[in-house]
Amino acid sequence: MNVPTQIIDTARHCAGLFRLGRDIEAALEMVELIETAMPLFTSRSVQEQAQWMQVLSAVLQCQERQDWLGVADWLEVEFVEMWHWQ
């Protein structure tokens, strides 16, 4: 399995955990997901890097509000969509 496919699968799994109310487990997995994904954006265009920051900021804002469904939505839709740019 290549890295983008693994990241997409992990993001979807993490979103599913948030939807099930398993927020602690999901948050730990999300940290690993972001740590894996972040370095891969350094070689992307400025536009893609800006989109990454926008999505990451939205995810973290939802997390701060404990809006777990919002986190799941951002991970499952916008975050996953960024990996289809490759």
Backbone as XML, in Angstrom:
<?xml version="1.0"?>
<chain id="A" units="angstrom">
  <residue number="1" name="MET">
    <atom name="N" x="0.848" y="-1.169" z="0.000"/>
    <atom name="CA" x="0.000" y="0.000" z="0.000"/>
    <atom name="C" x="0.899" y="1.240" z="0.000"/>
  </residue>
  <residue number="2" name="ASN">
    <atom name="N" x="0.625" y="2.183" z="-0.914"/>
    <atom name="CA" x="1.445" y="3.389" z="-0.960"/>
    <atom name="C" x="1.021" y="4.371" z="0.125"/>
  </residue>
  <residue number="3" name="VAL">
    <atom name="N" x="1.857" y="5.372" z="0.370"/>
    <atom name="CA" x="1.643" y="6.299" z="1.479"/>
    <atom name="C" x="0.321" y="7.065" z="1.358"/>
  </residue>
  <residue number="4" name="PRO">
    <atom name="N" x="0.008" y="7.691" z="0.202"/>
    <atom name="CA" x="-1.275" y="8.407" z="0.132"/>
    <atom name="C" x="-2.484" y="7.509" z="0.406"/>
  </residue>
  <residue number="5" name="THR">
    <atom name="N" x="-2.469" y="6.287" z="-0.085"/>
    <atom name="CA" x="-3.578" y="5.364" z="0.171"/>
    <atom name="C" x="-3.658" y="5.036" z="1.654"/>
  </residue>
  <residue number="6" name="GLN">
    <atom name="N" x="-2.531" y="4.835" z="2.284"/>
    <atom name="CA" x="-2.496" y="4.546" z="3.713"/>
    <atom name="C" x="-3.015" y="5.751" z="4.501"/>
  </residue>
  <residue number="7" name="ILE">
    <atom name="N" x="-2.635" y="6.951" z="4.100"/>
    <atom name="CA" x="-3.094" y="8.165" z="4.783"/>
    <atom name="C" x="-4.599" y="8.322" z="4.629"/>
  </residue>
  <residue number="8" name="ILE">
    <atom name="N" x="-5.121" y="8.088" z="3.443"/>
    <atom name="CA" x="-6.560" y="8.176" z="3.203"/>
    <atom name="C" x="-7.302" y="7.166" z="4.072"/>
  </residue>
  <residue number="9" name="ASP">
    <atom name="N" x="-6.818" y="5.940" z="4.094"/>
    <atom name="CA" x="-7.461" y="4.900" z="4.906"/>
    <atom name="C" x="-7.432" y="5.261" z="6.393"/>
  </residue>
  <residue number="10" name="THR">
    <atom name="N" x="-6.305" y="5.780" z="6.848"/>
    <atom name="CA" x="-6.180" y="6.163" z="8.246"/>
    <atom name="C" x="-7.113" y="7.327" z="8.580"/>
  </residue>
  <residue number="11" name="ALA">
    <atom name="N" x="-7.205" y="8.301" z="7.680"/>
    <atom name="CA" x="-8.100" y="9.444" z="7.898"/>
    <atom name="C" x="-9.557" y="8.989" z="7.994"/>
  </residue>
  <residue number="12" name="ARG">
    <atom name="N" x="-9.946" y="8.090" z="7.124"/>
    <atom name="CA" x="-11.318" y="7.575" z="7.157"/>
    <atom name="C" x="-11.576" y="6.768" z="8.433"/>
  </residue>
  <residue number="13" name="HIS">
    <atom name="N" x="-10.607" y="5.979" z="8.835"/>
    <atom name="CA" x="-10.741" y="5.203" z="10.065"/>
    <atom name="C" x="-10.848" y="6.137" z="11.271"/>
  </residue>
  <residue number="14" name="CYS">
    <atom name="N" x="-10.004" y="7.130" z="11.303"/>
    <atom name="CA" x="-10.006" y="8.102" z="12.387"/>
    <atom name="C" x="-11.348" y="8.841" z="12.443"/>
  </residue>
  <residue number="15" name="ALA">
    <atom name="N" x="-11.862" y="9.239" z="11.294"/>
    <atom name="CA" x="-13.169" y="9.902" z="11.237"/>
    <atom name="C" x="-14.251" y="8.979" z="11.786"/>
  </residue>
  <residue number="16" name="GLY">
    <atom name="N" x="-14.168" y="7.717" z="11.443"/>
    <atom name="CA" x="-15.136" y="6.743" z="11.948"/>
    <atom name="C" x="-15.092" y="6.627" z="13.465"/>
  </residue>
  <residue number="17" name="LEU">
    <atom name="N" x="-13.889" y="6.658" z="14.033"/>
    <atom name="CA" x="-13.760" y="6.614" z="15.487"/>
    <atom name="C" x="-14.402" y="7.837" z="16.136"/>
  </residue>
  <residue number="18" name="PHE">
    <atom name="N" x="-14.185" y="9.008" z="15.534"/>
    <atom name="CA" x="-14.821" y="10.212" z="16.070"/>
    <atom name="C" x="-16.339" y="10.093" z="16.001"/>
  </residue>
  <residue number="19" name="ARG">
    <atom name="N" x="-16.855" y="9.554" z="14.904"/>
    <atom name="CA" x="-18.307" y="9.401" z="14.751"/>
    <atom name="C" x="-18.888" y="8.411" z="15.767"/>
  </residue>
  <residue number="20" name="LEU">
    <atom name="N" x="-18.080" y="7.456" z="16.198"/>
    <atom name="CA" x="-18.537" y="6.474" z="17.184"/>
    <atom name="C" x="-18.393" y="6.968" z="18.627"/>
  </residue>
  <residue number="21" name="GLY">
    <atom name="N" x="-17.871" y="8.189" z="18.781"/>
    <atom name="CA" x="-17.699" y="8.734" z="20.122"/>
    <atom name="C" x="-16.436" y="8.267" z="20.821"/>
  </residue>
  <residue number="22" name="ARG">
    <atom name="N" x="-15.539" y="7.672" z="20.073"/>
    <atom name="CA" x="-14.276" y="7.185" z="20.643"/>
    <atom name="C" x="-13.205" y="8.259" z="20.443"/>
  </residue>
  <residue number="23" name="ASP">
    <atom name="N" x="-13.484" y="9.452" z="21.007"/>
    <atom name="CA" x="-12.687" y="10.634" z="20.732"/>
    <atom name="C" x="-11.243" y="10.543" z="21.231"/>
  </residue>
  <residue number="24" name="ILE">
    <atom name="N" x="-10.995" y="9.882" z="22.344"/>
    <atom name="CA" x="-9.619" y="9.775" z="22.843"/>
    <atom name="C" x="-8.782" y="8.921" z="21.900"/>
  </residue>
  <residue number="25" name="GLU">
    <atom name="N" x="-9.307" y="7.774" z="21.541"/>
    <atom name="CA" x="-8.612" y="6.881" z="20.601"/>
    <atom name="C" x="-8.421" y="7.575" z="19.251"/>
  </residue>
  <residue number="26" name="ALA">
    <atom name="N" x="-9.460" y="8.258" z="18.798"/>
    <atom name="CA" x="-9.401" y="8.955" z="17.504"/>
    <atom name="C" x="-8.384" y="10.084" z="17.540"/>
  </residue>
  <residue number="27" name="ALA">
    <atom name="N" x="-8.346" y="10.834" z="18.640"/>
    <atom name="CA" x="-7.402" y="11.949" z="18.743"/>
    <atom name="C" x="-5.959" y="11.457" z="18.701"/>
  </residue>
  <residue number="28" name="LEU">
    <atom name="N" x="-5.687" y="10.343" z="19.355"/>
    <atom name="CA" x="-4.327" y="9.781" z="19.322"/>
    <atom name="C" x="-3.963" y="9.348" z="17.906"/>
  </residue>
  <residue number="29" name="GLU">
    <atom name="N" x="-4.913" y="8.735" z="17.216"/>
    <atom name="CA" x="-4.660" y="8.315" z="15.837"/>
    <atom name="C" x="-4.495" y="9.527" z="14.923"/>
  </residue>
  <residue number="30" name="MET">
    <atom name="N" x="-5.262" y="10.590" z="15.199"/>
    <atom name="CA" x="-5.171" y="11.792" z="14.383"/>
    <atom name="C" x="-3.802" y="12.452" z="14.505"/>
  </residue>
  <residue number="31" name="VAL">
    <atom name="N" x="-3.219" y="12.424" z="15.702"/>
    <atom name="CA" x="-1.874" y="12.977" z="15.893"/>
    <atom name="C" x="-0.877" y="12.246" z="14.999"/>
  </residue>
  <residue number="32" name="GLU">
    <atom name="N" x="-0.938" y="10.929" z="14.985"/>
    <atom name="CA" x="-0.048" y="10.138" z="14.126"/>
    <atom name="C" x="-0.311" y="10.428" z="12.648"/>
  </residue>
  <residue number="33" name="LEU">
    <atom name="N" x="-1.581" y="10.568" z="12.297"/>
    <atom name="CA" x="-1.952" y="10.875" z="10.910"/>
    <atom name="C" x="-1.346" y="12.200" z="10.462"/>
  </residue>
  <residue number="34" name="ILE">
    <atom name="N" x="-1.486" y="13.220" z="11.277"/>
    <atom name="CA" x="-0.962" y="14.540" z="10.931"/>
    <atom name="C" x="0.560" y="14.523" z="10.881"/>
  </residue>
  <residue number="35" name="GLU">
    <atom name="N" x="1.193" y="13.822" z="11.820"/>
    <atom name="CA" x="2.655" y="13.719" z="11.817"/>
    <atom name="C" x="3.163" y="13.008" z="10.568"/>
  </residue>
  <residue number="36" name="THR">
    <atom name="N" x="2.401" y="12.061" z="10.052"/>
    <atom name="CA" x="2.784" y="11.360" z="8.824"/>
    <atom name="C" x="2.546" y="12.232" z="7.597"/>
  </residue>
  <residue number="37" name="ALA">
    <atom name="N" x="1.428" y="12.945" z="7.587"/>
    <atom name="CA" x="1.042" y="13.726" z="6.407"/>
    <atom name="C" x="1.824" y="15.028" z="6.254"/>
  </residue>
  <residue number="38" name="MET">
    <atom name="N" x="2.117" y="15.689" z="7.351"/>
    <atom name="CA" x="2.710" y="17.018" z="7.288"/>
    <atom name="C" x="3.992" y="17.095" z="6.453"/>
  </residue>
  <residue number="39" name="PRO">
    <atom name="N" x="4.952" y="16.217" z="6.650"/>
    <atom name="CA" x="6.188" y="16.323" z="5.854"/>
    <atom name="C" x="5.960" y="16.139" z="4.350"/>
  </residue>
  <residue number="40" name="LEU">
    <atom name="N" x="4.918" y="15.448" z="3.981"/>
    <atom name="CA" x="4.660" y="15.206" z="2.561"/>
    <atom name="C" x="4.178" y="16.453" z="1.834"/>
  </residue>
  <residue number="41" name="PHE">
    <atom name="N" x="3.770" y="17.478" z="2.569"/>
    <atom name="CA" x="3.295" y="18.708" z="1.943"/>
    <atom name="C" x="4.412" y="19.697" z="1.666"/>
  </residue>
  <residue number="42" name="THR">
    <atom name="N" x="5.614" y="19.445" z="2.155"/>
    <atom name="CA" x="6.710" y="20.392" z="1.930"/>
    <atom name="C" x="7.112" y="20.463" z="0.470"/>
  </residue>
  <residue number="43" name="SER">
    <atom name="N" x="6.879" y="19.411" z="-0.274"/>
    <atom name="CA" x="7.258" y="19.399" z="-1.693"/>
    <atom name="C" x="6.101" y="19.794" z="-2.606"/>
  </residue>
  <residue number="44" name="ARG">
    <atom name="N" x="4.978" y="20.156" z="-2.045"/>
    <atom name="CA" x="3.801" y="20.522" z="-2.839"/>
    <atom name="C" x="3.797" y="22.006" z="-3.156"/>
  </residue>
  <residue number="45" name="SER">
    <atom name="N" x="2.904" y="22.393" z="-4.047"/>
    <atom name="CA" x="2.805" y="23.794" z="-4.453"/>
    <atom name="C" x="2.354" y="24.663" z="-3.279"/>
  </residue>
  <residue number="46" name="VAL">
    <atom name="N" x="2.573" y="25.962" z="-3.429"/>
    <atom name="CA" x="2.165" y="26.915" z="-2.399"/>
    <atom name="C" x="0.653" y="26.839" z="-2.184"/>
  </residue>
  <residue number="47" name="GLN">
    <atom name="N" x="-0.091" y="26.681" z="-3.258"/>
    <atom name="CA" x="-1.548" y="26.579" z="-3.164"/>
    <atom name="C" x="-1.958" y="25.351" z="-2.343"/>
  </residue>
  <residue number="48" name="GLU">
    <atom name="N" x="-1.330" y="24.230" z="-2.607"/>
    <atom name="CA" x="-1.647" y="23.007" z="-1.877"/>
    <atom name="C" x="-1.243" y="23.119" z="-0.407"/>
  </residue>
  <residue number="49" name="GLN">
    <atom name="N" x="-0.114" y="23.769" z="-0.147"/>
    <atom name="CA" x="0.308" y="23.974" z="1.233"/>
    <atom name="C" x="-0.674" y="24.877" z="1.976"/>
  </residue>
  <residue number="50" name="ALA">
    <atom name="N" x="-1.180" y="25.897" z="1.294"/>
    <atom name="CA" x="-2.177" y="26.790" z="1.904"/>
    <atom name="C" x="-3.469" y="26.026" z="2.201"/>
  </residue>
  <residue number="51" name="GLN">
    <atom name="N" x="-3.876" y="25.155" z="1.282"/>
    <atom name="CA" x="-5.068" y="24.339" z="1.500"/>
    <atom name="C" x="-4.860" y="23.408" z="2.695"/>
  </residue>
  <residue number="52" name="TRP">
    <atom name="N" x="-3.683" y="22.823" z="2.790"/>
    <atom name="CA" x="-3.343" y="21.945" z="3.923"/>
    <atom name="C" x="-3.487" y="22.710" z="5.234"/>
  </residue>
  <residue number="53" name="MET">
    <atom name="N" x="-2.957" y="23.924" z="5.282"/>
    <atom name="CA" x="-3.036" y="24.718" z="6.509"/>
    <atom name="C" x="-4.483" y="25.070" z="6.845"/>
  </residue>
  <residue number="54" name="GLN">
    <atom name="N" x="-5.284" y="25.349" z="5.839"/>
    <atom name="CA" x="-6.688" y="25.670" z="6.059"/>
    <atom name="C" x="-7.422" y="24.460" z="6.650"/>
  </residue>
  <residue number="55" name="VAL">
    <atom name="N" x="-7.209" y="23.300" z="6.081"/>
    <atom name="CA" x="-7.869" y="22.085" z="6.567"/>
    <atom name="C" x="-7.374" y="21.745" z="7.971"/>
  </residue>
  <residue number="56" name="LEU">
    <atom name="N" x="-6.084" y="21.802" z="8.174"/>
    <atom name="CA" x="-5.523" y="21.498" z="9.488"/>
    <atom name="C" x="-6.071" y="22.457" z="10.545"/>
  </residue>
  <residue number="57" name="SER">
    <atom name="N" x="-6.137" y="23.734" z="10.219"/>
    <atom name="CA" x="-6.685" y="24.729" z="11.156"/>
    <atom name="C" x="-8.141" y="24.431" z="11.490"/>
  </residue>
  <residue number="58" name="ALA">
    <atom name="N" x="-8.926" y="24.079" z="10.484"/>
    <atom name="CA" x="-10.342" y="23.769" z="10.700"/>
    <atom name="C" x="-10.498" y="22.536" z="11.589"/>
  </residue>
  <residue number="59" name="VAL">
    <atom name="N" x="-9.686" y="21.527" z="11.344"/>
    <atom name="CA" x="-9.737" y="20.313" z="12.163"/>
    <atom name="C" x="-9.405" y="20.642" z="13.616"/>
  </residue>
  <residue number="60" name="LEU">
    <atom name="N" x="-8.357" y="21.425" z="13.819"/>
    <atom name="CA" x="-7.935" y="21.756" z="15.185"/>
    <atom name="C" x="-8.950" y="22.662" z="15.883"/>
  </residue>
  <residue number="61" name="GLN">
    <atom name="N" x="-9.605" y="23.548" z="15.134"/>
    <atom name="CA" x="-10.651" y="24.379" z="15.729"/>
    <atom name="C" x="-11.837" y="23.525" z="16.166"/>
  </residue>
  <residue number="62" name="CYS">
    <atom name="N" x="-12.214" y="22.574" z="15.347"/>
    <atom name="CA" x="-13.298" y="21.658" z="15.733"/>
    <atom name="C" x="-12.905" y="20.861" z="16.964"/>
  </residue>
  <residue number="63" name="GLN">
    <atom name="N" x="-11.669" y="20.399" z="16.991"/>
    <atom name="CA" x="-11.199" y="19.626" z="18.136"/>
    <atom name="C" x="-11.231" y="20.478" z="19.407"/>
  </residue>
  <residue number="64" name="GLU">
    <atom name="N" x="-10.824" y="21.721" z="19.301"/>
    <atom name="CA" x="-10.821" y="22.616" z="20.459"/>
    <atom name="C" x="-12.236" y="22.800" z="21.018"/>
  </residue>
  <residue number="65" name="ARG">
    <atom name="N" x="-13.227" y="22.847" z="20.126"/>
    <atom name="CA" x="-14.626" y="22.989" z="20.545"/>
    <atom name="C" x="-15.254" y="21.654" z="20.942"/>
  </residue>
  <residue number="66" name="GLN">
    <atom name="N" x="-14.490" y="20.596" z="20.813"/>
    <atom name="CA" x="-14.971" y="19.228" z="21.040"/>
    <atom name="C" x="-16.132" y="18.892" z="20.108"/>
  </residue>
  <residue number="67" name="ASP">
    <atom name="N" x="-16.021" y="19.393" z="18.893"/>
    <atom name="CA" x="-16.987" y="19.117" z="17.830"/>
    <atom name="C" x="-16.465" y="17.916" z="17.049"/>
  </residue>
  <residue number="68" name="TRP">
    <atom name="N" x="-16.698" y="16.723" z="17.594"/>
    <atom name="CA" x="-16.113" y="15.512" z="17.024"/>
    <atom name="C" x="-16.690" y="15.187" z="15.656"/>
  </residue>
  <residue number="69" name="LEU">
    <atom name="N" x="-17.946" y="15.504" z="15.417"/>
    <atom name="CA" x="-18.518" y="15.269" z="14.085"/>
    <atom name="C" x="-17.910" y="16.234" z="13.067"/>
  </residue>
  <residue number="70" name="GLY">
    <atom name="N" x="-17.607" y="17.447" z="13.501"/>
    <atom name="CA" x="-16.921" y="18.399" z="12.615"/>
    <atom name="C" x="-15.533" y="17.913" z="12.254"/>
  </residue>
  <residue number="71" name="VAL">
    <atom name="N" x="-14.806" y="17.398" z="13.245"/>
    <atom name="CA" x="-13.477" y="16.832" z="12.978"/>
    <atom name="C" x="-13.602" y="15.698" z="11.964"/>
  </residue>
  <residue number="72" name="ALA">
    <atom name="N" x="-14.571" y="14.814" z="12.200"/>
    <atom name="CA" x="-14.771" y="13.672" z="11.300"/>
    <atom name="C" x="-15.085" y="14.136" z="9.891"/>
  </residue>
  <residue number="73" name="ASP">
    <atom name="N" x="-15.955" y="15.135" z="9.764"/>
    <atom name="CA" x="-16.305" y="15.652" z="8.435"/>
    <atom name="C" x="-15.085" y="16.201" z="7.710"/>
  </residue>
  <residue number="74" name="TRP">
    <atom name="N" x="-14.303" y="17.020" z="8.395"/>
    <atom name="CA" x="-13.111" y="17.598" z="7.765"/>
    <atom name="C" x="-12.111" y="16.520" z="7.360"/>
  </residue>
  <residue number="75" name="LEU">
    <atom name="N" x="-11.914" y="15.524" z="8.218"/>
    <atom name="CA" x="-10.971" y="14.452" z="7.890"/>
    <atom name="C" x="-11.459" y="13.616" z="6.717"/>
  </residue>
  <residue number="76" name="GLU">
    <atom name="N" x="-12.735" y="13.285" z="6.751"/>
    <atom name="CA" x="-13.293" y="12.364" z="5.766"/>
    <atom name="C" x="-13.488" y="12.993" z="4.389"/>
  </residue>
  <residue number="77" name="VAL">
    <atom name="N" x="-13.707" y="14.305" z="4.358"/>
    <atom name="CA" x="-13.984" y="14.952" z="3.076"/>
    <atom name="C" x="-12.793" y="15.778" z="2.600"/>
  </residue>
  <residue number="78" name="GLU">
    <atom name="N" x="-12.523" y="16.879" z="3.259"/>
    <atom name="CA" x="-11.486" y="17.811" z="2.795"/>
    <atom name="C" x="-10.076" y="17.232" z="2.882"/>
  </residue>
  <residue number="79" name="PHE">
    <atom name="N" x="-9.779" y="16.590" z="3.998"/>
    <atom name="CA" x="-8.444" y="16.011" z="4.171"/>
    <atom name="C" x="-8.191" y="14.937" z="3.119"/>
  </residue>
  <residue number="80" name="VAL">
    <atom name="N" x="-9.161" y="14.057" z="2.932"/>
    <atom name="CA" x="-9.018" y="12.983" z="1.948"/>
    <atom name="C" x="-8.907" y="13.556" z="0.535"/>
  </residue>
  <residue number="81" name="GLU">
    <atom name="N" x="-9.679" y="14.591" z="0.242"/>
    <atom name="CA" x="-9.650" y="15.199" z="-1.099"/>
    <atom name="C" x="-8.262" y="15.715" z="-1.466"/>
  </residue>
  <residue number="82" name="MET">
    <atom name="N" x="-7.523" y="16.207" z="-0.494"/>
    <atom name="CA" x="-6.180" y="16.723" z="-0.785"/>
    <atom name="C" x="-5.259" y="15.659" z="-1.337"/>
  </residue>
  <residue number="83" name="TRP">
    <atom name="N" x="-5.486" y="14.402" z="-0.991"/>
    <atom name="CA" x="-4.609" y="13.328" z="-1.457"/>
    <atom name="C" x="-4.942" y="12.886" z="-2.866"/>
  </residue>
  <residue number="84" name="HIS">
    <atom name="N" x="-6.044" y="13.352" z="-3.403"/>
    <atom name="CA" x="-6.405" y="13.042" z="-4.793"/>
    <atom name="C" x="-5.737" y="14.021" z="-5.768"/>
  </residue>
  <residue number="85" name="TRP">
    <atom name="N" x="-5.014" y="15.018" z="-5.244"/>
    <atom name="CA" x="-4.312" y="15.966" z="-6.094"/>
    <atom name="C" x="-3.073" y="15.362" z="-6.708"/>
  </residue>
  <residue number="86" name="GLN">
    <atom name="N" x="-2.601" y="14.293" z="-6.151"/>
    <atom name="CA" x="-1.328" y="13.720" z="-6.621"/>
    <atom name="C" x="-1.477" y="13.057" z="-7.967"/>
  </residue>
</chain>
